[in-house]
Amino acid sequence: MTSLIEDYVNRVDFDSYEDFHKNFKITYPDNFNFGFDVIDKYAEIDPEKIALIWTNDEDEKHTFTFSDVKKYSNKIANFFTKKGIKKGDKVMLTLKNRYEFWFTMVALHKIGAVAIPATHMLKLHDIDFRIKNANVKLIVTVEEDRLIPDYEEAQKELGTDLVKCVIERDLDGWINFNKAIEEESDEFERLTGDDEVLADDISLIYFTSGTSGLPKMVAHKQTYGLGHIPTAKYWHKVEEDGIHHTAADTGWGKAVWGNFYGQWIAGSAVFIYDYDRFNGIKLLEKVIENKVNTFCAPPTIYRFLIKENIKGYDFSNIHHVTTAGEPLPPEVSKRFKEISGLRIK
């Protein structure tokens, strides 16, 4: 069993919340980089450790080790570098739950470029607003609904020199992302000098929903992932060499604090279901089939599940369930516990 959590915290076990509040500390070097110091270190000390288990509605399934994540993130980092992406440049990702999202995030951290994850449900004006205000240099997207034509129209309207990459497609004016990265080296050295990535450098930007005016950019440093060690370890209660799943699209912040940073630092794999259209029963079946140990979902999903006939489902591999995003009705929590034996935290 391997975990890097003790590389960054002074203690793991605490007697009480007061003990945790008083004594828990996170430490890190001035040049902390999630890509090199977490992903590549796991690849060095435990190369076959499972990082990501991915499936979709076509029953395509991939299991990636930390060595795989290192290899693909290095290929992507080399590709981005050849396209002129450097420290501080902004790269927008509309990838739904494609496994390439995780590799690409790691690659951007290694370069010191800034990731801007976004939902695939954006409209033309949303895309235009983000590209313009963030000065986006490159995008990586799935082909979904109107994303491709809207990106093209936004580029035309803004007159920007935008590098456009699409997942597993050959389209005029677009780079087939998967083909392009396969041609790259899987070695990428840590940058030094003026290009060195530091812990205080911005690595991630999310746009707010815009419910109180225009969307605003919220920036996070390289250390953002370390801040979610408590999320994974003490709330989700992920297990070393276990499997965690948080139900979230990569366009939302919940995806990275629920399926990425803290979970990997604490030594858990993450399970991802890349569905075409959400179906709660199918999600539950995938979670059970893939032996997920810890699970997080918004109350809406639990509300859906208790209305279905799930009494016969085997919850024995699931040890801890959590929720966030909206109020949890007491009757939902009570009924789910009656069916599954699990109390939602």
C-alpha positions as CSV (number, residue, x, y, z in Angstrom):
1,M,0.0,0.0,0.0
2,T,1.3,3.4,-0.9
3,S,0.2,6.9,-0.2
4,L,2.0,10.3,-0.4
5,I,-0.2,12.0,2.2
6,E,2.5,11.9,4.9
7,D,4.9,13.8,2.5
8,Y,2.6,16.8,3.0
9,V,0.9,16.6,6.4
10,N,2.5,16.5,9.9
11,R,0.0,14.0,11.2
12,V,-2.7,11.7,9.8
13,D,-4.6,10.5,12.8
14,F,-6.4,12.8,15.3
15,D,-8.3,12.2,18.5
16,S,-11.0,14.9,17.9
17,Y,-11.9,17.8,15.7
18,E,-10.3,20.1,18.2
19,D,-7.1,18.1,17.9
20,F,-7.3,18.3,14.1
21,H,-8.1,22.0,14.1
22,K,-5.2,22.8,16.4
23,N,-2.5,20.5,15.1
24,F,-3.1,19.7,11.4
25,K,-0.6,21.3,9.1
26,I,0.3,21.0,5.5
27,T,3.8,21.6,4.3
28,Y,5.3,21.7,0.8
29,P,8.4,22.9,-1.0
30,D,8.5,26.3,-2.8
31,N,8.5,24.6,-6.2
32,F,5.7,22.1,-5.4
33,N,4.2,20.8,-8.6
34,F,1.3,18.2,-8.5
35,G,2.5,16.7,-11.8
36,F,6.0,15.9,-10.8
37,D,5.7,15.6,-7.0
38,V,2.6,13.5,-6.9
39,I,2.0,11.7,-10.2
40,D,5.6,11.1,-11.2
41,K,6.6,10.2,-7.7
42,Y,3.9,7.5,-7.6
43,A,5.2,6.3,-11.0
44,E,8.6,6.0,-9.5
45,I,7.9,4.3,-6.1
46,D,4.8,2.2,-7.2
47,P,4.5,2.2,-11.0
48,E,1.6,-0.3,-11.1
49,K,-0.5,1.5,-8.6
50,I,-4.0,2.1,-10.1
51,A,-4.8,5.8,-10.6
52,L,-7.9,5.8,-12.8
53,I,-10.6,3.3,-13.8
54,W,-12.7,4.6,-16.7
55,T,-15.8,3.3,-18.5
56,N,-18.6,4.6,-20.7
57,D,-22.0,3.6,-22.1
58,E,-20.4,1.5,-24.8
59,D,-18.8,-0.6,-22.1
60,E,-15.4,0.5,-23.2
61,K,-13.1,0.3,-20.2
62,H,-9.6,1.5,-19.4
63,T,-7.5,1.1,-16.2
64,F,-4.6,3.5,-16.0
65,T,-1.7,3.2,-13.6
66,F,0.3,6.2,-12.3
67,S,3.0,5.2,-14.8
68,D,0.4,5.6,-17.6
69,V,-0.7,9.0,-16.3
70,K,3.0,10.1,-16.2
71,K,3.5,8.8,-19.8
72,Y,0.5,10.4,-21.3
73,S,0.8,13.7,-19.4
74,N,4.4,13.9,-20.6
75,K,3.3,13.3,-24.2
76,I,0.7,16.1,-23.9
77,A,3.2,18.4,-22.2
78,N,5.5,18.0,-25.2
79,F,2.7,18.5,-27.6
80,F,1.6,21.7,-25.9
81,T,5.1,23.0,-25.7
82,K,5.5,22.5,-29.5
83,K,2.3,24.5,-30.0
84,G,3.8,27.4,-28.0
85,I,2.1,26.8,-24.7
86,K,4.3,28.0,-21.8
87,K,4.1,28.9,-18.2
88,G,1.0,31.2,-17.5
89,D,-0.8,30.5,-20.8
90,K,-4.4,29.6,-20.6
91,V,-5.9,26.3,-22.0
92,M,-9.6,25.7,-22.0
93,L,-11.0,22.1,-21.5
94,T,-14.5,21.0,-22.4
95,L,-14.0,17.2,-22.1
96,K,-17.0,15.9,-20.2
97,N,-15.6,12.9,-18.3
98,R,-13.2,11.7,-21.0
99,Y,-10.1,10.2,-19.4
100,E,-7.9,12.6,-21.4
101,F,-9.0,15.3,-18.9
102,W,-6.9,13.8,-16.1
103,F,-3.8,13.5,-18.3
104,T,-4.2,17.0,-19.7
105,M,-4.6,18.6,-16.3
106,V,-1.4,16.9,-15.1
107,A,0.4,18.0,-18.3
108,L,-0.6,21.6,-17.8
109,H,0.6,21.6,-14.2
110,K,4.0,20.3,-15.3
111,I,4.3,23.1,-17.8
112,G,2.9,25.7,-15.5
113,A,0.1,26.6,-17.9
114,V,-3.3,27.4,-16.5
115,A,-6.2,25.0,-17.0
116,I,-9.7,26.4,-17.5
117,P,-12.2,23.5,-17.2
118,A,-15.6,24.2,-18.6
119,T,-18.9,22.4,-19.0
120,H,-19.8,21.1,-22.5
121,M,-23.2,22.9,-22.1
122,L,-21.7,26.3,-22.8
123,K,-23.3,28.4,-25.5
124,L,-21.6,30.6,-28.0
125,H,-21.7,33.7,-25.8
126,D,-20.2,31.8,-22.9
127,I,-17.4,30.5,-25.0
128,D,-16.7,33.9,-26.5
129,F,-16.7,35.5,-23.1
130,R,-14.2,32.9,-21.7
131,I,-11.8,33.0,-24.6
132,K,-11.7,36.8,-24.7
133,N,-11.4,37.5,-20.9
134,A,-9.0,34.7,-20.1
135,N,-6.9,35.2,-23.3
136,V,-7.2,31.5,-24.1
137,K,-4.4,30.2,-26.3
138,L,-5.5,26.6,-26.9
139,I,-8.6,24.4,-26.4
140,V,-9.2,20.7,-26.1
141,T,-12.7,19.6,-26.5
142,V,-15.0,16.7,-27.2
143,E,-17.4,16.9,-30.2
144,E,-20.7,17.5,-28.4
145,D,-23.8,19.3,-29.4
146,R,-22.7,22.7,-30.9
147,L,-19.3,22.9,-29.3
148,I,-17.3,22.6,-32.5
149,P,-19.2,25.2,-34.5
150,D,-19.5,27.5,-31.5
151,Y,-15.7,27.4,-30.9
152,E,-15.2,28.2,-34.6
153,E,-17.6,31.1,-34.6
154,A,-16.0,32.5,-31.4
155,Q,-12.6,32.3,-33.0
156,K,-14.0,34.1,-36.1
157,E,-15.7,36.8,-34.0
158,L,-12.6,37.5,-31.8
159,G,-10.0,37.1,-34.6
160,T,-7.9,35.1,-32.2
161,D,-5.1,32.8,-33.1
162,L,-6.5,29.8,-31.3
163,V,-5.1,26.3,-31.4
164,K,-8.1,23.9,-31.6
165,C,-7.8,20.2,-30.6
166,V,-10.6,17.7,-30.6
167,I,-10.8,14.2,-29.1
168,E,-10.5,11.3,-31.5
169,R,-11.9,13.2,-34.6
170,D,-10.4,14.3,-37.9
171,L,-12.0,17.7,-38.6
172,D,-10.9,20.5,-40.9
173,G,-9.1,23.2,-38.9
174,W,-8.8,20.9,-35.9
175,I,-6.0,18.8,-34.5
176,N,-6.9,15.2,-33.7
177,F,-5.6,15.3,-30.1
178,N,-5.2,11.6,-29.6
179,K,-3.2,11.1,-32.8
180,A,-1.1,14.2,-32.1
181,I,0.1,13.1,-28.7
182,E,0.9,9.6,-29.7
183,E,3.7,11.1,-31.9
184,E,5.3,12.8,-28.9
185,S,8.0,11.6,-26.5
186,D,6.9,10.3,-23.1
187,E,9.8,12.0,-21.3
188,F,9.4,15.6,-20.0
189,E,11.9,17.1,-17.8
190,R,11.0,19.4,-14.9
191,L,11.5,23.0,-16.0
192,T,14.1,25.3,-14.4
193,G,15.2,28.9,-14.5
194,D,12.6,31.4,-15.5
195,D,10.3,28.6,-16.6
196,E,10.4,26.8,-13.3
197,V,6.9,26.2,-11.9
198,L,6.5,27.4,-8.3
199,A,3.9,26.6,-5.6
200,D,2.4,30.0,-5.7
201,D,1.9,30.1,-9.5
202,I,-1.6,30.0,-10.8
203,S,-2.5,26.6,-12.2
204,L,-6.3,26.5,-12.4
205,I,-9.1,29.0,-13.2
206,Y,-12.8,28.4,-12.9
207,F,-15.5,30.8,-14.1
208,T,-18.3,31.4,-11.7
209,S,-21.9,30.6,-12.8
210,G,-22.7,34.3,-13.4
211,T,-25.9,34.2,-11.2
212,S,-25.1,37.7,-9.8
213,G,-23.7,39.4,-12.9
214,L,-21.1,38.3,-15.5
215,P,-19.1,35.2,-14.7
216,K,-15.9,35.9,-12.8
217,M,-12.6,34.1,-12.9
218,V,-11.5,32.3,-9.7
219,A,-7.8,31.5,-9.7
220,H,-6.1,28.7,-7.8
221,K,-2.4,28.1,-7.2
222,Q,-0.4,24.9,-7.6
223,T,-1.0,24.3,-3.9
224,Y,-4.8,24.1,-4.4
225,G,-4.7,20.3,-4.6
226,L,-2.9,20.1,-1.2
227,G,-5.8,22.0,0.3
228,H,-8.1,19.1,-0.7
229,I,-6.2,16.5,1.4
230,P,-8.7,17.0,4.2
231,T,-11.6,16.6,1.6
232,A,-10.4,13.2,0.5
233,K,-8.9,11.8,3.7
234,Y,-11.3,13.1,6.4
235,W,-14.6,13.7,4.6
236,H,-14.7,11.2,1.7
237,K,-12.6,8.9,3.9
238,V,-10.8,7.4,0.8
239,E,-8.8,4.3,1.3
240,E,-5.2,3.6,0.3
241,D,-5.4,1.5,-2.9
242,G,-9.2,1.8,-2.7
243,I,-11.5,3.2,-5.3
244,H,-13.4,6.5,-5.0
245,H,-16.1,8.1,-7.2
246,T,-17.6,11.5,-7.0
247,A,-20.5,12.1,-9.4
248,A,-19.4,15.3,-11.2
249,D,-18.7,16.6,-14.7
250,T,-15.2,17.9,-15.3
251,G,-16.6,21.3,-16.1
252,W,-17.3,21.9,-12.4
253,G,-15.0,22.4,-9.5
254,K,-16.4,19.3,-7.8
255,A,-14.6,17.2,-10.3
256,V,-11.1,18.2,-9.2
257,W,-11.8,18.2,-5.5
258,G,-13.7,15.0,-5.7
259,N,-11.9,12.9,-8.4
260,F,-8.4,14.2,-8.6
261,Y,-6.1,16.0,-6.2
262,G,-6.8,14.9,-2.7
263,Q,-7.9,11.4,-3.7
264,W,-4.6,10.7,-5.5
265,I,-2.5,12.2,-2.8
266,A,-4.2,10.1,-0.2
267,G,-3.5,6.9,-2.3
268,S,-6.9,6.1,-3.7
269,A,-7.8,5.4,-7.3
270,V,-10.7,7.2,-8.9
271,F,-13.5,5.6,-10.9
272,I,-15.0,7.7,-13.7
273,Y,-18.2,6.9,-15.7
274,D,-18.4,8.9,-18.9
275,Y,-22.1,8.6,-19.6
276,D,-24.0,10.0,-22.6
277,R,-27.2,10.7,-20.7
278,F,-27.4,10.5,-16.9
279,N,-29.2,7.5,-15.5
280,G,-28.9,7.0,-11.7
281,I,-29.5,3.2,-11.8
282,K,-26.8,2.7,-14.4
283,L,-24.4,4.9,-12.4
284,L,-25.1,2.7,-9.3
285,E,-24.6,-0.5,-11.3
286,K,-21.2,0.9,-12.6
287,V,-20.2,1.9,-9.1
288,I,-21.0,-1.6,-7.7
289,E,-19.5,-3.4,-10.7
290,N,-16.2,-1.5,-10.4
291,K,-16.0,-2.1,-6.6
292,V,-16.0,1.5,-5.5
293,N,-15.3,1.9,-1.8
294,T,-16.1,5.5,-1.2
295,F,-18.8,7.5,-3.0
296,C,-20.0,11.2,-3.2
297,A,-23.0,12.5,-5.0
298,P,-25.4,15.5,-4.8
299,P,-28.7,14.9,-2.9
300,T,-30.5,14.8,-6.3
301,I,-28.9,11.5,-7.1
302,Y,-29.7,9.9,-3.8
303,R,-33.3,11.2,-4.1
304,F,-33.5,9.5,-7.5
305,L,-32.1,6.2,-6.2
306,I,-34.5,5.8,-3.3
307,K,-37.4,6.1,-5.7
308,E,-36.1,3.2,-7.7
309,N,-36.1,-0.5,-6.8
310,I,-32.5,-0.8,-5.5
311,K,-33.1,-3.2,-2.5
312,G,-31.4,-6.1,-4.3
313,Y,-28.2,-4.2,-5.0
314,D,-25.0,-5.2,-3.3
315,F,-23.6,-2.3,-1.3
316,S,-21.0,-4.3,0.6
317,N,-18.0,-2.8,-1.2
318,I,-19.1,0.7,-0.4
319,H,-17.8,1.8,3.0
320,H,-18.6,5.5,3.1
321,V,-21.0,7.8,1.3
322,T,-21.1,11.6,1.3
323,T,-23.0,14.5,-0.4
324,A,-22.7,18.1,-1.3
325,G,-24.1,20.8,-3.5
326,E,-27.6,21.3,-2.1
327,P,-29.5,20.5,1.1
328,L,-30.1,16.8,1.9
329,P,-33.7,16.2,2.9
330,P,-33.8,14.0,6.1
331,E,-36.2,11.6,4.6
332,V,-33.8,10.9,1.7
333,S,-31.0,10.2,4.2
334,K,-33.2,7.9,6.3
335,R,-34.6,6.0,3.4
336,F,-31.1,5.5,1.7
337,K,-29.8,4.1,5.0
338,E,-32.7,1.7,5.3
339,I,-32.0,0.4,1.8
340,S,-28.2,0.4,1.8
341,G,-27.1,0.4,5.4
342,L,-25.0,3.5,4.7
343,R,-25.5,6.8,6.4
344,I,-24.9,9.8,4.1
345,K,-22.4,12.2,5.6
